[in-house]
Amino acid sequence: MTAPTPIVLLHAFPLDHRMWDEVAAGLARTHEVLAPDLPVALGEPLPEPALEHAADAVAGAIRATGPGPAVVVGLSMGGYVALALLERHPELVAALALVDTKSTADTPEAAAKRRQVADAVQEAGSVDPVRAMPDVLLGETTRSARPDVVERVTAWIGEQDPARVSWAQRAMAARPDRTDVLRAFDGPVTVVVGDEDSVTGTDAAEHMVAAVEQALLVVVPRVGHLSAVEDADAVRSALADLAQRVHDPVA
């Protein structure tokens, strides 16, 4: 009997692997689950700001689990790393889930804003410049009805290393458009987006779906950019279905 394909969960900015805890707990009943901290393991020195370095570190983690490829899942910044992994180590990607993310590069204005935030974090020596990000990352429904989620995400952000936050902003600002990398992939693809996501949104999701023949689009209602935190069950179900498609393409 063929062993289930491992699942790799790549987190959003400015968070860490904990944002996947609820999703991972469900998936771990049937699959080996990896949820690394990006760009490298905590405590290791940071490389130059480039998502390619994070992708190479993820490739090393996948290879350490065994010779086979994995279902690679990325939310927001994690999606950017997933696409970099697909470009640099395509043999390690059995299937791809792009969650509340996009395949295009930043506009010059958006990239400049990221660098400004990176500078502000570095100068402050704290995460204060990004501490209010739950107001943007979480959907309106979550913000108004689920204060526990707002509190949890706010706490996670407050616990991040400022150097890693600054690194991530600079690395994301430098990333290229990888729509062609996605278009060339012939494995199963699922695109997930919250219908209240104001950061990347449904337009970016539909752009990625249009690039891949037979890609599946999953729109999660009443959640924002952190769909895996706001509705872990819906995202876990979408990922379990994707993993099943690796072994049964008609599932």
N, C-alpha and C positions, 0 to 999 in steps of 0.2 A: 504494500500500500504506500502511495506517495505521501511524504510528509507535507503538511501545510506550508505554504510559502510564508517566510517571515514578513512581518510588516514593520516598516520604519516610519516613525512619526516625527516630523520636523516642525518646530514651534515657530510662533510669530514673534515679532518685535513689539514691545521691549519686554519679553517674557522669557520663560525657560521651559524645560520639559514638563513641569507640573501642570501646564495648561491642558495636557493630554491625559491626565490621570484617570478621569472617568471613562473616557473612550478606551484607553489602554486596558483598563480592568475588565471590560467586556470582551475585547478582542483576545486577551491573554488566555481565555478559557480554551481556545482552539488554535492559537497561533503563537509563535515566538514573537514578541514585540520589543522593538528597540526604540527608545526615545532619547536621543543624545541631546546635550546642550550644545548650542552653536555659538561660535564657530568651531571650537575644540572643547575637550573635556575641561570642566572647571579645575582651576589650578595650573593648567598648562599655559605657557606663554602665548600671547596673541600673535598671529602672523600679520603680514601687511593686510590692510583692509581690502579684501576681495572675496566675493562669495565662492569663487573657485577653490579657495583654501578650505572653506567649510565643506564643500562638496567632496573634496579629497579625503577629509577626515571622516565623513559619513561613509565613503567607499571603504575605508579601512575597517570601520565598525561592521559593515555588512560582510566583508570578507572574513572577519574574525568569527562570524557565526557559522560559516560553512561555505562550500563552493558555489552554491546556487544563488540566483538573483532574488530580489525582494519586491514586495509591493511597497512603493515609495509614496508617502503622503506628506504634502507640505501645505501649511496654512500661512498665508501672507508671506513674510520673509522666508518661511520654510518652503513655500512654493517656488520662490526664486532659487533657493538652494537645490530643490529637487530637479529643476530644469537644468541647472548647471551640472548636476550629477548625471543626468541623462546625456548631456552633451559630452562629458569627459569620460564617463564610465557606463556606456549604454548596456554593456553585458550584465550589469548588476540590477537593471530595472526590468522586472517582469510585468509590472502594471504601475499606473501612475494616477494618483488622486491629487487634484489641484483644488484647494479649498480656500475660498475668499482670497484669491490672489490674482495675478495677471502675468501674461507672458511677454508683455511689452516693456520697454525701458521707461524710465522717468522722463518727463519733459525737462527741458533745461531749467525751467522755473522750479519744478518739484525737486530736482537734484540739488539745486542751489539751496533750497530750504532745508533739505536733509543735512547738507554740510554746515549750515548755520546752526542747526540743532546740535550737531556733533561738537561744534566749537563751544556752544553754550554749556553743554554737559561737561566738556573737558575743562573749561574755565571755572565752572562752579565746583567741580570735583564731587558732584552729586547728581542724582537723577531728577532733581527738582524741575528742570525744563521739560520733562516728559511725564511728570507725576499725574497730570490731569488727563492723560490719554484715554482712560476709560470712558470719558464723555464722547469720544469719537469712535472707539473700538466697539463699544457695546451698542446694541440696538435700542431704539426708543422704548420698546416694550420691556426689555430687561432693565433699563435704567429706572423706569417708573414703577415696576412691579416686583423687582427682585433685588432689593438692597444688599442681600447677602452676596450675590454675584459681583456687584459693584465693589463691595468691600474686599472680596477675595482678590479680584484683579488689581485693585489699587495696592493691596499689600504686596502682591507679587512684584509689581513694578518697583515699589519702594525698596525691595530687597535685591535689586539687580546691581551688578558692578558697573559703575559709571564708565570705566574703560571699555567694557564690552558693549555698552549702549552706544558710545561714540563710534566704536569700531563698526557696529552693524549699520549705522546711518551712512557712514562713508562708503562701506561696501555696497549697500543697496543703491546709492547714488551713482556708482560706477558700473552697474550691471548693464549688459546689452539687451536688445530685443532678442528673445529666444523663441519666437513663434515658429520659425522654420525648424528649430530643433524639435519642437512638439509635433509639427506637421509630419516630420520624417519618422516618428515613432509608430510602430505597427502593433504594439501591445494594447491591452485594454486601458481605457482612460475614463475616469469619472471626474466631472467638474461639479463642485459643491459651492453654493453661495447662499448667504442669508438674505432674505428679501428686504431687510432693513440695513444692509451693508452700505454705508455711505463712503467707504474708503476705496474699495475696488468695484464692488457692485455688479449688477447683472450684465451690464454692457461688456465688461471685461470677461465675465464668465462665458457669455455667448460668443465672444470673439475666439476664445480658446476652443469651444465646442465646434465652431465652424472650421477650425483648422484640422480637426481630426475626424476621419470617417468613423462613424458609429460610436463616437464619444457620447456618454450619458451625462445629462444635466440634471442635478438635484437641487431644487430651490427649497430651502428650509424656511418655513414661515415664522414670523415674529422674532427673528434674531438678526443681529448685526454682523460685524466683521469677525467676531470670535465665535463662530457657530459651534465649534467643538466644545466650548465652555458653556455656551448659552443653551444648547440642546444636544448634549452628548449622545443621547440615544439615537437621534436621527442621523447624526454623523457616523456613529458606530455602525448603524445598519447599512449605510451607503458603502462604507469601507468593507464590511463583511461581504456584501454583494460583489464588490469589485474583486476581492480575493477569490471568491468562488469562480468568477469569470476566467481566472488564470488557468484553472483546471477544467472548466467546462465553458468554453466560449459562447455557447448558446444559452447559458443560464440567465 
